[in-house]
Amino acid sequence: MPPMNTASPSPSPAAAPARSDDEVVALTRGWLEQAVIGLNLCPFAKSVHVKDQIRYRVSHGRDWDTLAADLEQELQLLAETDPEQVDTTLLIIPLALAEFLEYNDFLDWAERILERLELDGVLQIASFHPAYQFADAQPDDIENYSNRSPFPILHLLRENSIDRAVQAYPDASAIFEKNMLTLRQLGLSGWNMLPFVVTKEQR
């Protein structure tokens, strides 16, 4: 496994939002309920939400070292916890990684942490960000919004749970195309009317 880089980049230039942890979690939960579940962008999310098996953790980190420590703690906690209690974790990052390119760079670091803990193949990390952009998309394309969240998020998932969900869903490969159609029909104006949406100025 590659050694961890001990020199972390400078803190993100994002200003600290005047929001409590409760407010950050409430906005994130609103996004989950109204977009991810409400628009059926992820057909697997409703079950763990209804069963209250989602852990919401707000990181106060502003630099990569602190974020890495928080991520490592959450990965270990999820791996050691009964899935009936916590099936998946949303690590929410309201104070850093505001720029999507920096967030993407941190994702590489996050994957190395997963490998160092020998949890690759057990857990995986999915990515959500307010400025998420697919490689072949323009910044304002509505398709990007399938992965746009109120704050940068690292979604920690169990591989076993993913496998069971995919087996239970008859056509998992069609989810992406279905999401694109849903978002095109909704349009940017429809998305911006959703109550959880946080503008760049409010973030």
Secondary structure, DSSP 8 states (H G I E B T S, - for coil): -----------------S--HHHHHHHHHHHIIIIIITTTS-TTHHHHHHTT-EEEEE----SHHHHHHHHHHHHHHHHHS-TTT-SEEEEE-SSS--SHHHHHHHHHHHHHHHHHTT-BTTEEEEEE-TT---TTS-TT-GGGGGG--SS-EEEEEEHHHHHHHHHHSTTGGGHHHHHHHHHHHHHHHHHHTSTT---TTT-
